[in-house]
Amino acid sequence: MKILDKYILKTFVITFTSVFVILFFIFILQTVWLFISELAGKDLDFILVIKFLMFAMPRIIPLVLPLSVLLASIMSFGDFAENYEFAAMKSAGISLQRTMKFLTFFILILSLGAFIFANNVIPYAEFKFINFRKDIAQMKPAMAIAEGQFSDVGSYNIKVDKKSGENGNFLTGITIHKKSNNFDGSKNVIKAKNGELISNEKSNILKLVLNDGYYYEDIIPKKYEERNKIPFAKSSFKKYIIYIDLSKLNNTNNEDYTISNTNSMLNISELKYTIDSLENNRKKDIISFVDNSYQRTVTQGSLSSNKALNDSIITTKIKNPDLLSNFIPKEQSEILQIANNSIINTNYTIDSTEQELESKTKVINSHWIALYDKFVIAFACILMFFIGAPLGAIIRKGGLGLPIVFAVLIFIIYHFVNTFGKKIAQEDGLTPFLGCWMATFILTPIACLLTYRATNDIGFINMDVVLLPFQKLFKKIFPSQNQ
């Protein structure tokens, strides 16, 4: 590696690192803002907040990395052009392609690292992050309940006015809504002056002891006209104990998590296996539906509660092309009723099966999108470099002014098209491959055009091509002014 290559690489790496750290910090703040409701009011210590952010960080990389490469490329090559360093290189016989040579190798290595990171680190971190979000309010008993708001704890929604004690286990002004599994709309409400949370590290049962309160329970009358009176039963208590099962929520430090995998938690091999299983399952459902529809059509055609009608349908010789005219009016009515019921049932079955198959198709598409995304992030780094480097050499402007405008504009276009394509693909409007690579297909010709124009010193826009036709037209209209 020559001195010039070291200088260019060093300049780019320093700029890239600075931009990456700044953007990463900004996106981390955005993550904190998005999940502020899960962090605020939970009495979380500093270690737990850091752990939360550590699990959230890897998911930010696919956004930050391409944007950092784009901005660093524009800034670095813009500085070289603005300070006439490119002019000095060209006077020494060094072309733009030669200056980009070692940076291209660096970007290729960076892209390979991004692919490995997306295939291994991000799925693991996503698995931890989703589980940690579920468990964060349950790691300590007091964390499960926040002051001044209802907290979802097991089968109860609990609100307290104030928590006290060393671990916040003593509660004051307690209101509890018990979740109902019934469809009658009945509600159970418990109010108590104070209470205490009691737990054991070896037990998954959280014990809530309530003191001096009332228990309200709605009563649903059997007669509908009496329900408008909204009757309820009220009972008082000196001491009331509630046991809350936290066995599924209190295993944060255990490696055996209970939440099922999602597409974002799987690497490529796992995604391929899952997609194959999902597609086979969908094909079996389609075959089963077709077979059931055929059997139902064949059997329902002769089903009737009237045995005599069935025998008549089977034994009647067709004398008239109008089939119904071969039967008496009573039999005609029954046949039409059977046909109508068959059509209604078939339409209902088709609609429900169609919705089920559409849901399964969306799940399959989401897994394909997760698979293609691992390759898209790697290619995005290469694409952004071949957009940013030529663009910086063309605009001849470094620093944090114009380069940021171009970088943000290009990345917004890329991110919008990428998001739009994936949304359409998930809804089965496009193939997952085309949806994920749509932004790349759109910006790749732009990258090739910019690289061509920069390496040939053509500039961003050749104004002569735009203005020459107007000049010729002006000369024809006003020939006297040209003499």
C-alpha positions in Angstrom: 0.0 0.0 0.0 1.4 3.3 -1.1 1.5 6.5 1.0 -1.4 8.0 -1.1 -3.5 4.9 -0.4 -2.8 5.1 3.3 -3.7 8.8 3.3 -7.0 8.3 1.5 -7.9 5.3 3.6 -7.0 7.0 6.8 -9.1 10.1 5.9 -12.1 8.0 4.9 -11.9 5.8 8.0 -11.7 8.7 10.4 -14.6 10.5 8.7 -16.6 7.2 8.6 -16.0 6.5 12.3 -17.0 10.0 13.4 -20.2 10.0 11.3 -21.1 6.5 12.4 -20.8 7.3 16.1 -22.8 10.5 15.7 -25.6 8.8 13.8 -25.6 5.8 16.0 -26.0 8.0 19.1 -29.0 9.8 17.4 -30.7 6.6 16.5 -30.1 5.3 20.1 -31.9 8.4 21.4 -34.8 7.7 19.0 -35.0 4.1 20.4 -35.1 5.4 23.9 -37.9 7.8 22.9 -39.9 5.0 21.3 -39.7 2.8 24.3 -39.7 5.5 27.0 -43.0 4.1 28.4 -41.2 0.8 29.1 -38.3 2.5 30.8 -39.8 5.4 32.7 -41.5 4.9 36.1 -40.2 1.3 36.5 -37.5 2.1 39.0 -34.9 0.5 36.7 -31.3 0.7 37.8 -28.6 1.9 35.4 -27.4 -1.7 34.6 -30.9 -2.7 33.4 -31.2 0.4 31.2 -27.8 -0.3 29.7 -28.8 -3.9 29.1 -32.0 -2.8 27.4 -30.0 -0.5 25.1 -27.4 -3.1 24.3 -30.1 -5.5 23.1 -31.6 -2.6 21.0 -28.3 -1.5 19.4 -27.8 -4.2 16.7 -31.2 -3.5 15.1 -30.0 0.1 14.4 -27.0 -1.0 12.3 -28.9 -1.7 9.1 -30.0 2.0 9.1 -26.9 3.6 10.3 -24.2 1.7 8.3 -25.3 2.6 4.7 -26.0 6.2 5.7 -22.6 6.5 7.3 -20.9 5.1 4.2 -22.8 7.5 2.0 -22.1 10.6 4.1 -18.4 9.7 4.7 -17.9 9.1 1.0 -19.4 12.4 0.0 -17.5 14.3 2.7 -14.1 12.7 2.1 -14.1 13.0 -1.7 -15.7 16.4 -1.5 -12.8 17.5 0.7 -10.3 16.1 -1.8 -11.9 17.9 -4.7 -12.4 21.2 -2.7 -8.8 21.3 -1.6 -7.6 20.5 -5.2 -6.0 17.3 -4.0 -7.7 15.4 -6.9 -6.2 18.0 -9.3 -2.8 17.2 -7.9 -3.4 13.5 -8.2 -4.6 13.8 -11.8 -1.6 15.9 -12.7 0.6 13.1 -11.4 -1.3 10.6 -13.6 -3.5 9.1 -10.8 -7.1 8.6 -11.9 -10.2 8.6 -9.7 -10.5 4.8 -10.2 -7.0 4.4 -8.8 -7.8 6.6 -5.7 -10.9 4.5 -5.1 -9.1 1.1 -5.4 -8.2 0.4 -1.8 -11.3 2.1 -0.5 -13.3 -0.4 -2.6 -11.5 -3.3 -0.9 -12.3 -1.7 2.5 -16.0 -1.3 1.6 -16.2 -4.9 0.4 -14.7 -6.1 3.7 -17.2 -3.8 5.5 -20.1 -5.3 3.5 -19.0 -8.8 4.3 -18.8 -7.9 8.0 -22.3 -6.3 7.7 -23.7 -9.6 6.2 -22.2 -11.7 9.0 -23.4 -9.3 11.6 -27.0 -9.3 10.1 -27.0 -13.1 9.9 -25.7 -13.9 13.4 -25.6 -10.9 15.8 -28.9 -9.2 14.9 -31.1 -12.3 15.2 -29.6 -13.2 18.6 -29.9 -9.6 19.8 -33.5 -9.4 18.5 -34.4 -12.6 20.4 -32.9 -11.1 23.6 -34.5 -7.7 23.0 -38.0 -8.9 22.6 -37.8 -11.2 25.6 -36.2 -8.5 27.7 -39.0 -6.0 26.8 -41.5 -8.6 28.0 -39.6 -9.3 31.2 -38.3 -5.9 32.2 -41.3 -5.0 34.4 -41.1 -8.4 36.1 -37.5 -8.8 37.3 -38.3 -7.3 40.7 -41.8 -7.3 42.2 -42.0 -3.6 42.6 -41.1 -3.0 38.9 -44.3 -4.7 37.9 -46.3 -1.8 39.2 -45.7 1.8 38.4 -47.1 4.8 40.4 -50.1 6.7 39.0 -50.9 4.4 36.1 -52.4 1.0 35.5 -49.8 -1.8 35.0 -50.5 -5.1 33.4 -49.5 -7.8 35.8 -50.6 -11.4 35.1 -54.4 -11.5 34.9 -54.8 -8.1 36.7 -54.5 -4.4 35.9 -53.1 -2.7 39.0 -52.8 1.0 39.9 -51.2 2.5 43.0 -51.0 6.0 44.2 -47.6 5.6 46.0 -44.9 3.1 46.6 -42.6 3.1 49.6 -40.1 0.9 51.3 -36.5 0.0 50.3 -37.7 -2.0 47.3 -41.0 -0.2 46.8 -42.9 -3.2 48.1 -45.4 -1.2 50.3 -48.3 0.2 48.3 -50.8 2.9 49.1 -54.1 3.7 47.3 -54.6 0.5 45.4 -57.1 -0.1 42.5 -57.2 -3.5 40.8 -59.2 -4.5 37.7 -59.4 -8.2 37.3 -59.4 -9.4 33.7 -62.5 -11.4 32.7 -62.5 -14.3 30.4 -66.3 -14.2 30.1 -68.1 -12.6 27.1 -70.9 -11.2 29.3 -69.0 -8.0 30.1 -68.9 -8.6 33.8 -66.2 -6.7 35.8 -64.4 -7.2 39.1 -62.8 -4.2 40.8 -60.8 -4.3 44.1 -59.9 -1.2 46.0 -57.7 -1.1 49.1 -56.1 1.5 51.3 -52.7 -0.2 51.4 -50.9 -3.4 50.6 -47.6 -5.2 50.3 -45.9 -7.2 47.6 -44.2 -10.3 48.9 -42.0 -12.5 46.7 -39.4 -15.2 46.9 -36.5 -15.6 44.4 -37.0 -19.3 44.4 -40.8 -19.0 43.6 -42.6 -17.8 40.6 -45.6 -16.7 42.6 -46.0 -13.0 43.5 -48.1 -12.5 46.6 -50.1 -9.3 47.0 -51.6 -8.7 50.4 -54.3 -6.0 50.5 -55.6 -4.3 53.7 -58.9 -2.5 54.4 -60.7 -2.5 51.2 -63.7 -3.4 49.1 -64.5 -6.0 46.4 -67.0 -5.0 43.7 -68.4 -7.5 41.3 -70.9 -6.9 38.5 -74.0 -9.1 38.4 -75.4 -9.9 35.0 -79.2 -10.6 35.3 -80.6 -13.4 33.3 -83.4 -11.1 32.0 -82.1 -8.7 29.5 -84.4 -5.8 30.5 -83.0 -5.8 34.0 -79.4 -5.3 32.8 -79.9 -1.6 32.4 -80.0 -1.3 36.2 -76.3 -2.4 36.3 -76.6 -4.3 39.6 -73.4 -5.3 41.5 -72.3 -7.0 44.7 -70.1 -5.2 47.2 -68.1 -6.8 50.1 -65.6 -5.4 52.5 -62.4 -7.1 53.8 -59.7 -6.4 56.4 -57.2 -8.6 54.6 -57.3 -10.0 51.1 -54.5 -12.0 49.3 -54.0 -12.3 45.6 -51.5 -14.7 44.1 -50.1 -13.8 40.7 -48.3 -16.5 38.6 -45.1 -15.0 37.1 -43.6 -18.3 35.9 -43.7 -17.1 32.2 -42.5 -13.6 33.0 -39.8 -14.0 35.6 -37.0 -15.9 33.7 -35.0 -13.0 32.3 -31.7 -14.3 33.6 -32.5 -17.8 32.3 -31.3 -18.7 28.8 -34.4 -20.8 28.1 -36.8 -18.1 27.0 -40.4 -18.9 26.4 -41.3 -16.5 23.5 -41.5 -18.2 20.1 -39.1 -17.3 17.3 -40.1 -14.7 14.8 -38.6 -14.0 11.4 -36.2 -11.4 12.8 -34.7 -13.9 15.2 -33.6 -16.4 12.6 -30.4 -16.7 10.5 -30.4 -17.8 6.9 -30.4 -21.5 7.4 -33.2 -21.3 10.0 -35.2 -19.0 7.7 -34.8 -21.4 4.8 -36.0 -24.3 6.9 -38.9 -22.4 8.3 -40.0 -21.1 4.9 -39.9 -24.6 3.5 -42.1 -25.9 6.4 -44.5 -23.0 6.0 -44.8 -23.4 2.2 -45.4 -27.2 2.6 -48.0 -26.5 5.2 -49.8 -24.0 2.9 -49.7 -26.5 0.0 -51.3 -29.2 2.2 -54.0 -26.8 3.2 -54.8 -25.9 -0.4 -54.9 -29.6 -1.4 -57.1 -30.4 1.7 -59.5 -27.6 0.8 -59.8 -28.7 -2.8 -60.5 -32.3 -1.7 -63.0 -31.3 0.9 -64.8 -29.0 -1.5 -65.1 -31.7 -4.1 -66.4 -34.3 -1.6 -68.8 -31.8 -0.2 -70.1 -30.9 -3.6 -70.6 -34.5 -4.6 -72.4 -35.5 -1.4 -74.4 -32.4 -0.9 -75.9 -32.7 -4.4 -78.0 -35.6 -3.2 -78.4 -34.8 0.5 -81.9 -34.3 1.7 -83.9 -35.0 4.8 -86.5 -36.5 2.6 -85.5 -40.1 1.6 -88.3 -40.2 -1.0 -86.8 -37.2 -2.7 -83.4 -38.7 -2.8 -84.8 -41.9 -4.3 -86.7 -39.8 -6.8 -83.7 -37.8 -7.8 -81.7 -41.0 -8.4 -84.4 -43.0 -10.2 -86.1 -40.2 -12.2 -85.4 -40.4 -15.9 -84.6 -37.1 -17.4 -87.4 -36.3 -19.9 -87.0 -32.5 -20.2 -83.8 -30.5 -20.5 -85.2 -28.2 -17.8 -84.2 -30.5 -14.9 -86.6 -29.0 -12.3 -89.6 -29.6 -14.6 -89.0 -33.4 -14.0 -90.1 -33.0 -10.4 -93.3 -32.0 -8.7 -93.4 -28.4 -7.2 -92.7 -29.6 -3.6 -89.6 -31.5 -4.7 -88.5 -28.5 -6.8 -88.7 -26.3 -3.8 -86.7 -28.7 -1.7 -84.1 -29.1 -4.4 -83.7 -25.3 -4.7 -83.4 -25.0 -0.9 -80.6 -27.7 -0.8 -78.8 -25.9 -3.7 -79.1 -22.5 -2.0 -77.7 -23.9 1.4 -74.9 -25.6 -0.5 -73.9 -22.4 -2.2 -74.0 -20.4 1.0 -71.9 -22.9 2.9 -69.4 -23.2 0.0 -69.0 -19.4 -0.2 -68.5 -19.1 3.5 -65.9 -21.9 3.4 -64.1 -20.3 0.4 -64.0 -16.8 2.2 -62.7 -18.2 5.4 -60.1 -20.4 3.7 -59.0 -17.5 1.5 -58.4 -15.3 4.6 -56.5 -18.1 6.2 -54.3 -18.7 3.2 -53.7 -14.9 2.8 -52.5 -14.8 6.4 -50.2 -17.7 5.8 -48.9 -16.1 2.7 -48.1 -12.9 4.6 -46.1 -14.9 7.2 -44.2 -16.7 4.4 -43.5 -13.3 2.7 -42.2 -11.8 6.0 -39.7 -14.7 6.3 -38.5 -14.2 2.7 -38.1 -10.5 3.4 -36.1 -11.2 6.5 -33.8 -13.5 4.5 -33.3 -11.0 1.6 -32.6 -8.1 4.1 -29.4 -9.8 5.2 -28.1 -9.5 1.6 -29.6 -6.1 1.0 -27.7 -4.5 3.9 -24.4 -5.8 2.6 -25.0 -4.6 -1.0 -26.4 -1.2 0.3 -22.9 -0.4 1.7 -21.3 -0.9 -1.7 -24.1 1.0 -3.5 -23.9 4.0 -1.1 -20.1 4.1 -1.6 -20.4 4.2 -5.4 -23.0 7.0 -5.1 -21.2 9.0 -2.4 -17.6 8.9 -3.7 -18.4 10.1 -7.3 -20.9 12.6 -6.0 -18.4 14.1 -3.6 -15.8 14.5 -6.4 -18.5 16.1 -8.7 -19.9 18.7 -6.2 -16.4 19.5 -4.9 -17.7 20.4 -1.5 -16.7 18.8 1.9 -17.6 19.5 5.5 -21.0 19.2 7.0 -23.0 21.5 4.7 -24.0 20.5 1.2 -22.8 16.9 1.6 -25.3 16.3 4.4 -28.1 17.6 2.2 -27.3 15.3 -0.6 -26.7 12.3 1.7 -30.0 12.8 3.6 -31.9 13.3 0.4 -30.5 10.1 -1.2 -30.9 8.0 1.9 -34.5 9.2 2.4 -35.3 8.1 -1.2 -33.5 4.7 -0.6 -35.2 4.1 2.8 -38.7 5.2 1.5 -38.5 3.0 -1.5 -37.1 0.1 0.5 -39.8 0.4 3.1 -42.6 0.8 0.5 -41.3 -2.2 -1.4 -41.2 -4.5 1.6 -44.7 -3.4 2.7 -46.1 -4.2 -0.7 -44.3 -7.5 -0.8 -45.6 -8.6 2.6 -49.1 -7.9 1.3 -48.3 -10.1 -1.7 -48.5 -7.2 -4.1 -44.9 -7.9 -5.2 -42.6 -10.8 -4.9 -40.4 -10.6 -1.7 -37.3 -10.5 -3.9 -38.5 -7.5 -5.9 -39.8 -5.7 -2.9 -36.5 -6.0 -1.0 -34.3 -5.1 -3.9 -36.5 -2.4 -5.4 -34.5 0.5 -3.9 -31.3 -1.1 -5.1 -32.5 -1.6 -8.6 -33.5 2.1 -8.7 -30.3 3.5 -7.3 -27.8 1.2 -9.0 -28.1 3.0 -12.4 -27.6 6.3 -10.6 -24.5 5.0 -9.0 -23.2 3.8 -12.4 -24.0 7.1 -14.0 -22.3 9.2 -11.2 -19.2 6.9 -11.3 -19.0 7.3 -15.1 -19.4 11.0 -15.1 -16.9 11.5 -12.2 -14.2 9.3 -13.7 -14.5 11.1 -17.1 -14.6 14.7 -15.5 -18.0 15.4 -17.1 -19.6 16.9 -14.1 -23.0 16.3 -12.5 -25.0 18.0 -15.3 -23.7 19.2 -18.6 -25.4 22.6 -18.9 -24.4 23.0 -22.5 -26.6 20.1 -23.5 -29.5 21.8 -21.8 -28.9 25.4 -22.9 -27.7 24.8 -26.5 -31.2 24.1 -28.0 -32.5 27.3 -26.4 -29.6 29.3 -27.7 -30.2 28.0 -31.3 -33.9 28.9 -30.9 -33.1 32.3 -29.6 -30.8 33.0 -32.6 -33.5 32.0 -35.1 -36.1 34.2 -33.5 -33.8 37.3 -33.1 -31.3 37.0 -35.9 -30.5 40.8 -35.9 -29.3 40.7 -32.3 -26.6 38.1 -33.2 -24.9 40.3 -35.7 
